Amino acid sequence: MSTPIKLAVIGAGSAQFSLGLVKDICLTESLNGSLITFMDIDADRLDMIHRLGARYANELGADLRFESVTDRQEALQDVDFVINTASVNSHQKQRDARELMAKHGYYHGGRMRQSDYTNLDLMLGVTRDMEEICPDAWLIQSGNPVYEGCTMMTRASSIKVCGLCHGHYGVYQIAATLGLTAEDEITWQAPGLNHNIWLTHFYYKGEDAYPILEKWIAEEGERYWQTHTASRTHDIQMSRGAIHMYRLFGLMPIGDTPRRGGWWYHTDIDAKMWWFPQPWGGPDTHLARPYFVENLEKRIAQMTELTNDPSTSLIEAFGAEKTQEQQAPIIDSLVNDKQGQFQVNVPNRGALAGVPDDVVVEVPAIINKSGIQPLRVDPLPPKILYTQILPEVLEMERDLLAFHTGDRSLLLLNAFDCDQTHSYNQALTVFEGLMEMDGNERANEHYMWAPGQEMLREPAPVKELA
């Protein structure tokens, strides 16, 4: 028996996401009869996704209906679920920001926290629209910043919000590297914050698998780091940097967590190439990002070609196997009471000790028709809690305080705190340059100097360091 739903996908023109979602829903027979509304402000990309999705469902013989709109409020009419995967910040804008920062001594952005005003404002707008149009619908937040955005939305709104990421699948990359091929025999927990999760439990066939990891490090690690060629830019789970973080903090960092690390992993391309695999040195380098964007553009070109040639088989092009994404299975669990355990981002409310209840954490949860029930996990070690988790909570709180108050000086502190900042003038110059970039007009208007803060904008009359 199937239960039809109405689902709105905000930002449906994504080159990576929407067709995978269509595939998963097509292959979930208990959602037959559902209506998927694609919404995007890019009408051309929207039309492409709509046509491909409808063709793919038709090839599979799936009972799904599709519509597309460019107006968000129209998309939200009578929906049961909303998936927001939209990002206002284009790859071109991100590249321009990195190039500007590089001119002022920040390698590939220098790991400086930047205002994500436009995406936070978009998320807040989605929840406000949902409160008026579909207050009982679930919002599945699948676009970044998941951690900051979901914390903000769950504090400011009554909408039911669940944030999702796929970084936790790094556990299975560890297992594959260790030769633990029976995925159904692996049990694990990796709680924390989004992009900041740690492998607290790791078992294979009921036995602790950390000793297997230790044996691999001792016997295979160095050879692997010297010979391994990354298959993709984000192939860093078993890198020297990840293992170094394991040695430093006592638990394996999972998924995107090794990308954060310490400043010593990210000073320049030579450091990156030491800590992360060839040929890119991890995903955050001047070599990796153009390659990543180029592949996205190739995928869009492929999708355009397939759209324009109705004789081609989309099943041959995209396959007929479900992805690893959690959106469709979670919807199925909530609608059809198919209970499962998932990795989600939801308000803490006691699930992870030491973190405030209203901060969104990434933890395992049982999901069924009763809703999302986060599991109370074991506390993280104090070393990780105090050096990795709580400092990021405070940084998030500062960013949200800046967003809500428009206090420009709070954002300037991000530039001061960056590890590649060596002078007041350098930080001030790059900060103002970023705020004045094309595309940042609304943020530049929103964040203001308070009366009496004129001296904060004045360069210091001191000799700059070389």
N, C-alpha and C positions, 0 to 999 in steps of 0.2 A: 504494500500500500504506500502511496506517495502523498506528500504534503506540499502543494505548490506554495511558493513564497513570491513576494515581490522584492527585488534587490536592486538598489541603486549603487553604481560604481562611479565615484567622483574621481576625476583624473583618469578616465578610461583610455586615453590615448597613449598610455605607457607602452613602450616597446617591449617590456619584459613581463608585465604582470597580467594584463587583461585576458590574453588568449589562454594562459595557463589556468586562470580562474574558470573560464568557459569550459576548458577541457575537464577540470575537476567536477564541475556541476553536471556536465553532460554524462560523466561516468558515475554519478551518484543517482541511481534510479529512484531513490526515495524522495528526490526533489523534482521529479518529473512534473511538467505543467507550469513550472515557474516562469516568471517574467523578469528579465534582466534589462534594466535601464542604464545605458551608458551615458555618462555626462562628461563633457570636456569643452573647454573654450576654443580648442583647435578643431574647427569643423572638418578639415580634411582628414586629420588623424582619427577623429571620431567616426567618420564615414567608413574609413578603412577597417577599423576594429569591428564595427557593426556588421559590415558585409562578410568579413572573415569569420566572425563568431557564428553568424547565421548559417554560413556554408558548412562550417565544421560540424555544428550540431546536426545539420541535415545529413551529412555524410555518415555520422554515427547513428542516425535514426533516433536522436534524443528529442524528447518532447519538451522543447524550450521555446520561449518567444523572446524577441529582442526589440528594443526601441532605443533611439538615441536623441538626446536633447543637449542644447548648449546652455540652458538656464538651470541653475542648481535647484532653485525652489520648485521648478516644474518636475525635476527628477525625483524630489523627495515625496511627492504626493502618494499617500497610501502605502508607503513601503514598510516592510518588516525588518529589513536590514540595510545598512549603509556601509559600504567599504570605501574609505578615503585613502587613496594612494597618490593624491595630487601633490605636486611640489611647484611652488611659484618660481623658485630659483633654477634657471636653466643651467645646463653644463657650460654654456658660453659665459654666462655671468660668473660662475664659479671659477672658470679659467682666468677671466679678467682680474678677479680679486687676487688669485694666487700670483699672477704676473706682477700686479701692483706691489704686493707684499715682498716679492722677491727683489724688486728694485730697492727696497729699504732694508735688506739683510735678513729676511725671513724665508728660509728655504721651504718651498712648496707650502706656503701659508704659515709655517712656523708653529703649527698646532695651536694657534691662537683661537680662543673661543670668540665667535662672531655673532652678532645679533641675527636671529632668525625671525625677525619681526613679521615678514610677509607670510611665512608658513604658520606661525603661531596665530596670526590674525585670521588666516584662512580657517584654521581648525576651530577657533572660537566662533567664527561666522557659521560654520557647519552646525555646531551644536545649538546655536541660537535659532537657526532655521528649523532644526529638528524639533526643538521645544515647541515651536509654533505649528509645525506641519505634521510631524510624526513622532510625538513624544514617547510612544511606547516602543519605538524601534531600537534595535541594537546598533551601535556604531563600532565597527571594526577598523581601528586605525592602523593602516599598513604603510604609511609614508612617514618619513622622518621630519622632525625629531619626535620619536615615539615617547621617550622618557619624559622630556619637558612638556610636550604637548598633551599627553594623557594626564599627567599630574595637573596641569592647568585646567583641562576640560572637566575632569572629575571634581575639582574644587568649585568650579564656576557654574556647573550645569547639573541637572538631574538626569541627563541622558546616561543610559547604560553604555559604558565604554570599555572596550577590550583592545589593547595594543598588541600587535604581532610583529615578530621579526623571525628570521630563519637562521640567525647566528648559532643557535644551540645545536644545530646539526653538525657543528664542528666535532662533537663527541664521536660521531660515526667516522669522521676522517681519522681521528686518533685510533679508533678501533681497527679500521682498515689498514693503517700503517703498521699496527702491531700484529696483524694477521688474524684478528678476531672477526671472522667473516660471518658468523651467525648473528645478524642484527637482532633477531628476536630473543637472543640469549643475553643481550646487554641491558642492564638496568643502571640508571644514573640519575643524579640531580645536579643542577647547575644554577643555583639562585644568585640573585644580585640585582643590579640595575641594568636596563637595556644597554648593550654594548659594554657591559661591565659585570660579567657572570663568571662563576668559579665552580670547578668540578669538585663538589664536596663528597659525592658518592659515585663510585665507578666499579661495577661488578660485571663479571662475565661468568655465565653458568653458575651463579650463586657465590662465586669467589671474588675477593677483592682483586681488581685488575691493576691497581697502582703498582704492585711489584712487577707486573709484566712491563709496564711503562719504564720502571727503573732499570730493568734488564735491557730494554731496547736502548735507553740512553747510554748505558755503560758499554754496550757491545756494538750498537749500530749508529748511534747518534752522530758522531763526528763524520763518518763516511757519508751518511745521508746529507748532512749540511754541506759537505764539499761537492757532492755529485748531483743532488736533487735539482731538477729544473722545474720551476713552477708551471702548472698546466693552465693557470688562470691568475689574474692579478691578485685575487684574494686568497691564494693558496699559501697561508702562513701558519696554519694550526700547529704544525710540527716543526716550525722554524727554530733556529737557534734562539731568536728573541723570545718565542713563547716558552721554551724550556728554561731560558734564563729567568723569566718572570716566575715560573714554577719554583725554581730554586730560591728566588728572592722572597716569595710570599707564601710558599708552602702548598699551594693548590694550583692545578692547571687552569690557566685562563682560556676561555672558550669563545670561539667565533670571532667577532670583531674585537674582543678584549685585548689581544696582543697589539692591536693598532694603537691603543692609548699608551700603555707602558710609561717609561720615563723619558726625559729629554735626550738621554744618551743613545737611545735607539734611532733618533730622528734628526741629528744635527746636520747631516749632509748626505749626499748620495753614497759616498763611500761607507758611512756608518750603516745606512739602509742595506747596502749590499752585503754587509757582514752579518747583520742580524736577521735578514729576511732573504728568501731565495732569489736566485737569478731567474729570468733576465730583467726583472723590474724592481727588485728590492722592496716588495710589498705593494699594496694598492695605493699608497699615498706618496708617489714620487712624480717627477716631471716626465718619467718614462711610462708609468703605469696609466695615469689618467687619460692621456691622449689615446692610448691603445684601447682602454675601456670604452671611451666615447666612440671611437672608430667602430668597435664591434656593435655598439648600439645602433649607429647609423647604418651599418651593413644589415642589421636585422630589420630596420625600418624599410630599407631598400628591398630586401627579400619579401617582406610582407606586402609592400606596394606592388611588386611584380606578381605575387600570387593573387592579389586582389584583382589585378587587371587581366589575369588569365584564368577564367573560370573552369578551364578544362583540367587544370592540375588538381591532384589529390592533396587535400590538406592533412589527411591522416598520414600520408607518406611524408609530408613535410614536417609535421609537428608530433607525430606518434599518437598512440591511443592508450597511453599509460598515465595514471594520475601523477601529478607532481608531489613534492614533499610539503607544499604549502598547507597551512592549517585552516584557511578561511572556510572552504567548503565543508570539511569534516566537522568543524565547530558549529557551523550553521545546522548541519544535519543532526548533531547531538542536541542542540537547543530545540529544534523543531520536532524531531522524531524520537527523542529520548534514547538516542544511541550513545550510551555513556562511554566516555573516553577520558584519557588523561592527556593534557596538552601543556605546552609552555606558553604562558601568557603574561601580559603586562597589565596589572590591575592595582588599585589602591591597596596598600599593605595590610592595614587592619589586623596586625598581629602575626602575619604570615612569616615575616623575617625579623627576628629580634634585633633591636638597636636602631631601627629605621622608623621615623615617624609614621603614624597610621595613614596620614593623608598623602604620603609620597607613593607614587606608583613604582612597584617593584616587579622584577621578572622572576616568576616562580612557577612550579607545576600546579595544575589545577584539575579537579574533576569537573567535567561539564556534562550536563544532562538537561532534561526539560525544566528542572528546578533552577537552572542558571549556572553561573560560574562560581565554583567553590574552591578558592585557593587553599593549597595544603600548607599547614604550618611546618616549615622546614627547620632543620637544625641550624643554630646560629653560625654565622661565618666566624672564622678565627679573628680574634681582636686585631691582629696585624693587618688583615685585609679590611676589616670594618673601619678601622681608624685611619688607614693610609689610602684606601681606594674608594670605599663606599661613602662614608660621611663627608669627605672633602668634596665629592661630586654632588652630594645632596646640597651642600652649602653653595656651590657654584650655580646649581640649578635655581636655588632660591634667589640668588642675586640676579640671575637673568630674568626670572619671572617678576621680581620686584621692579626691575628696570622696565619691563614690558608694561606692567600695570601703571607705573608712575610716570613713565617717560623721562626718567632721570638719566641724562646723557653721561654724567660722570660715572655711573655704575658700569656702563659699557667701556669707558676709558680704562677702568681698572683691569679689564680683560687684557688689554694691550700691555699694561704695566706688568701683569703677572706672567706674561709669556716668557718661556725660558730663553728665547732668542732676542729678547729686548735687552739692549745694553745702555740705553739712555732715555731720558724723558722726551727729548725732541724726536727721537726715532719713533717712539710709541705714539706720540701725539700726531706726527705727520702721517703715519700709515693709518691711524684710526680715522682722522678727518678725511683722508683720501678715500677710504672704503665707504664712509658715510655719504660722500659726494658722488659716488659712481652712478652711472646710468642704471636705472632699475631700483635704486635705493631711495628714490625721492620721498616715498611715504614714510620710510623709517627715519630719514633725515629730518622730516618735519615733526615726527612723533617724539623723538628723543631730543630734549631741549636742555640747555644750560639753565640752572637756577639763578635768580638774581644774586649778584655778589660773587659769581664763579668766573668772572672775566679772566682772572689771573690763571685759571686752569688752561686757557686756550693760548697762553703766551709762551713762546719758546723760551727755554732757559738760556741765558747768555753765557754758556760754558763751552769749552772745547770738546768736540765730539771725539769719541774713541775711534781708532782706526778700525 
